[in-house]
Amino acid sequence: MSISIKEMNTIRPKAPDQIIAYVDGSYDHSIRHYAFGCVFILPDGRVYTENGNGDNPDSAALRNVTGEMLGAMFAVRFAMVNGFRGIEIRYDYEGIEKWVTGAWKSKTELTQKYAQAMRKWATGVEIIFTKVTAHTNVYYNEMADKLAKEALPGNKGVPAIRKIGEMEPLGGMYGTGEIE
């Protein structure tokens, strides 16, 4: 799948103190690992990525949903650490939003902890949720999906959240336009 640089350039946060994060999760039953992928788009168009994984048996019970939640939580913390006042989380699993807003009841300890953390953090950073349809060639959502799948093997864990100045932007200012 490819996208033109012009098309990528149109995806920008609505405010200079806001970022966009595409988040996705994955799960591999054979190794019982869950993982997340995040793609961050800054107001100036720079794109950064991060991913991580885990194998906690209690968390693995929710399979890819655990990765989805980790991705959303990582994204909000990334925004906070880097001084952004708002984040738009673009996701494809609707529980990411609905547990936080209360539209869905958080029935497990893990989803309850997720919703509580996100609500707490929302007092310090504005969180906007935007649903995207999964596996429909939404460029950065597909990239987040790929990052999550790439993180499954090994024992990377959840990486420390870094300041933007400590990271390299993806493929130049707007990425390469290609997902391999």
C-alpha positions as CSV (number, residue, x, y, z in Angstrom):
1,M,0.0,0.0,0.0
2,S,1.3,3.4,-0.7
3,I,0.2,7.0,-0.1
4,S,1.5,10.1,-1.6
5,I,3.5,12.6,0.4
6,K,0.8,15.2,-0.4
7,E,-1.8,12.9,1.1
8,M,0.3,12.3,4.2
9,N,0.9,16.0,4.6
10,T,-2.9,16.6,5.0
11,I,-3.0,14.5,8.2
12,R,-2.1,17.0,10.9
13,P,-3.3,17.8,14.4
14,K,-6.0,20.5,14.6
15,A,-3.9,22.6,17.1
16,P,-0.2,23.3,17.6
17,D,-0.2,21.8,21.0
18,Q,-1.9,18.6,20.0
19,I,-0.7,15.3,18.4
20,I,-2.4,12.5,16.5
21,A,-1.6,8.9,17.5
22,Y,-2.7,5.9,15.6
23,V,-2.7,2.9,17.9
24,D,-3.2,-0.8,17.3
25,G,-2.7,-4.1,19.1
26,S,-1.8,-7.7,18.2
27,Y,-1.6,-11.1,19.8
28,D,0.2,-14.3,19.0
29,H,-1.3,-17.4,20.7
30,S,1.6,-19.6,20.0
31,I,3.9,-17.5,22.2
32,R,1.2,-15.9,24.3
33,H,2.5,-12.4,23.7
34,Y,0.4,-9.3,23.2
35,A,1.9,-6.1,21.6
36,F,1.1,-2.6,20.6
37,G,2.2,-0.2,17.8
38,C,1.9,3.6,17.9
39,V,2.4,6.1,15.1
40,F,2.7,9.8,16.3
41,I,2.0,12.7,14.0
42,L,3.3,16.0,15.3
43,P,1.9,19.5,14.4
44,D,4.8,20.1,12.1
45,G,4.2,16.8,10.2
46,R,7.1,14.8,11.7
47,V,6.1,11.2,12.3
48,Y,7.5,9.0,15.1
49,T,6.8,5.4,15.9
50,E,7.1,3.1,18.9
51,N,6.0,-0.4,19.8
52,G,6.3,-2.9,22.7
53,N,5.1,-6.2,24.0
54,G,4.2,-8.2,27.0
55,D,3.5,-11.7,28.2
56,N,1.8,-11.3,31.6
57,P,-0.6,-14.3,31.8
58,D,-3.4,-12.3,33.3
59,S,-3.1,-9.6,30.6
60,A,-2.6,-12.1,27.8
61,A,-6.1,-13.4,28.6
62,L,-7.5,-10.4,26.7
63,R,-5.3,-11.2,23.8
64,N,-4.9,-8.3,21.3
65,V,-7.2,-6.1,23.4
66,T,-4.4,-5.8,25.9
67,G,-2.1,-4.5,23.1
68,E,-4.8,-2.0,22.0
69,M,-5.1,-0.6,25.6
70,L,-1.3,-0.5,26.0
71,G,-1.0,1.4,22.8
72,A,-3.6,4.0,23.8
73,M,-2.0,4.4,27.3
74,F,1.5,4.7,25.8
75,A,0.2,7.4,23.4
76,V,-1.3,9.5,26.1
77,R,1.8,9.3,28.3
78,F,3.9,10.2,25.3
79,A,1.8,13.3,24.8
80,M,2.1,14.2,28.4
81,V,5.9,13.6,28.7
82,N,6.4,15.8,25.6
83,G,4.3,18.7,26.8
84,F,1.3,18.4,24.4
85,R,-2.0,19.6,25.8
86,G,-4.1,17.3,23.6
87,I,-4.0,14.0,21.7
88,E,-6.3,12.6,19.2
89,I,-6.2,8.8,19.4
90,R,-7.2,7.0,16.2
91,Y,-8.0,3.4,16.9
92,D,-9.8,0.5,15.3
93,Y,-11.0,-1.4,18.4
94,E,-14.0,0.5,19.9
95,G,-13.4,-0.5,23.5
96,I,-10.4,1.9,23.5
97,E,-12.9,4.8,23.6
98,K,-16.0,3.1,25.1
99,W,-14.5,1.9,28.4
100,V,-13.1,5.4,29.0
101,T,-16.3,7.2,28.2
102,G,-18.4,4.7,30.1
103,A,-20.4,3.6,27.0
104,W,-19.2,0.1,27.8
105,K,-18.9,-1.3,31.3
106,S,-15.4,-2.3,32.2
107,K,-16.0,-5.9,33.3
108,T,-12.5,-7.1,34.0
109,E,-9.8,-5.8,36.3
110,L,-7.6,-4.9,33.4
111,T,-10.2,-2.9,31.5
112,Q,-11.2,-1.2,34.7
113,K,-7.5,-0.2,35.3
114,Y,-7.3,1.0,31.7
115,A,-10.4,3.2,32.0
116,Q,-9.3,4.6,35.4
117,A,-5.8,5.5,34.2
118,M,-7.1,7.2,31.0
119,R,-9.8,9.2,32.9
120,K,-7.1,10.4,35.4
121,W,-4.8,11.4,32.6
122,A,-7.6,13.2,30.8
123,T,-7.6,15.8,33.6
124,G,-4.2,16.9,32.4
125,V,-4.4,16.3,28.6
126,E,-7.4,16.5,26.3
127,I,-8.1,13.1,24.8
128,I,-10.1,12.9,21.6
129,F,-11.1,9.5,20.3
130,T,-11.6,8.9,16.6
131,K,-12.6,5.4,15.3
132,V,-11.1,4.2,12.0
133,T,-12.1,1.1,10.2
134,A,-9.6,-1.8,10.6
135,H,-7.8,-3.2,7.6
136,T,-9.2,-0.7,5.1
137,N,-5.9,0.8,3.9
138,V,-5.9,3.7,6.4
139,Y,-2.2,4.3,6.0
140,Y,-1.1,5.1,9.5
141,N,-3.5,2.6,11.0
142,E,-2.0,-0.1,8.9
143,M,1.5,1.1,10.0
144,A,0.4,0.8,13.7
145,D,-0.9,-2.7,13.0
146,K,2.4,-3.7,11.4
147,L,4.4,-2.2,14.3
148,A,2.3,-4.2,16.7
149,K,2.9,-7.4,14.8
150,E,6.6,-6.7,14.6
151,A,6.8,-6.3,18.3
152,L,5.3,-9.7,19.1
153,P,8.4,-11.9,19.2
154,G,11.1,-11.5,21.8
155,N,11.0,-9.8,25.2
156,K,11.1,-6.1,24.3
157,G,8.5,-5.2,27.0
158,V,7.0,-1.7,27.1
159,P,9.7,0.8,26.3
160,A,10.4,3.9,28.4
161,I,8.6,6.9,27.0
162,R,11.2,9.2,25.4
163,K,11.3,12.9,24.7
164,I,10.9,13.8,21.0
165,G,14.5,15.1,20.9
166,E,15.8,11.6,21.8
167,M,14.0,10.0,18.8
168,E,14.5,9.9,15.1
169,P,11.5,10.8,12.9
170,L,10.3,8.2,10.5
171,G,11.8,8.4,7.0
172,G,12.3,12.1,6.9
173,M,9.5,14.6,7.7
174,Y,6.5,12.7,6.3
175,G,7.7,9.1,6.2
176,T,8.4,7.2,3.1
177,G,4.9,6.7,1.8
178,E,5.4,2.9,1.7
179,I,4.5,0.2,4.1
180,E,6.7,-2.8,3.3
